[in-house]
Amino acid sequence: MLDKGQIKDWDGKPEDGDKPAAPAAKADIASMILAPRQAVATGERVTLTPEQVTARKRRGQWIALALFAFVILVFVLTMTKLGANVMVRDL
């Protein structure tokens, strides 16, 4: 919170905008999801520990491996399904 020395021409009275907002009427889920929101920059930075960096790298490697395995699985299943019928075409 700011004190009197940090603001020029402050007379100690709250501004009109400092009043708490009235509670909104019954909010449904759709309005909460679709309501526009903006990120507020705080200037804070997150510094990861070496253990967290290592865990992030390991997690990324496992995700890449799983994605590669899924692509190979889809390829093998597609080739198995087509089988020898690849060269047979009805023209």
Secondary structure, DSSP 4 states (H G I P E B T S, - for coil): ---GGGSTT--SPPPGGGSPPPPPS---HHHHHHS--------------HHHHHHHHHHHHHHHHHHHHHHHHHHHHHHHHHGGGGS----
